[in-house]
Amino acid sequence: MLVAVTSTSSPGRYHLLLTTGGRPVVHGWWDDKAEARRKLVSWVGAYGSIPAARVALTDEEAGEQLAAWPDEDPASGPGSGA
């Protein structure tokens, strides 16, 4: 069973979201971009074997997706900066 990650304070700038089958399963927010990218790699390792799993990192202030796994471009992966 997966348990949603919540923050005790207001959400940070960088939002990490795990979905399966298009449904949100786990959320996390960090103020530090490097920490959020490390968590992305960690989540792929922890949850990547779940069928239809997808992990996305978004900069909520800029409204821009910074990374996603799996990615259609095999040259870019978690933490690659793509």
C-alpha positions, 0 to 999 in steps of 0.5 A, a space after each residue: 500500500 502506498 501512503 501519500 506524502 504530505 508537508 506540515 508547512 506550505 508546499 514548496 516550489 518543486 512538486 513531485 508527483 507519482 501517478 499510476 494509470 493517470 491517477 495521483 498516488 503520492 505527492 511531495 514538495 521541496 523548496 530546494 531544486 537539487 533535493 527534488 531531483 534527488 527525490 525524483 531518482 529515489 522515487 523512480 527506484 522505489 515506485 518504478 516497477 508499479 504498472 503504469 507508474 509515472 513520476 513528474 517534477 514540476 516547478 510550480 512557480 514557473 509552471 514548467 515540467 522539469 523532468 518526467 519518468 518514463 521519458 520518450 527520449 532515452 537519452 534523458 532520465 531522472 536527474 539528467 537535467 533534461 
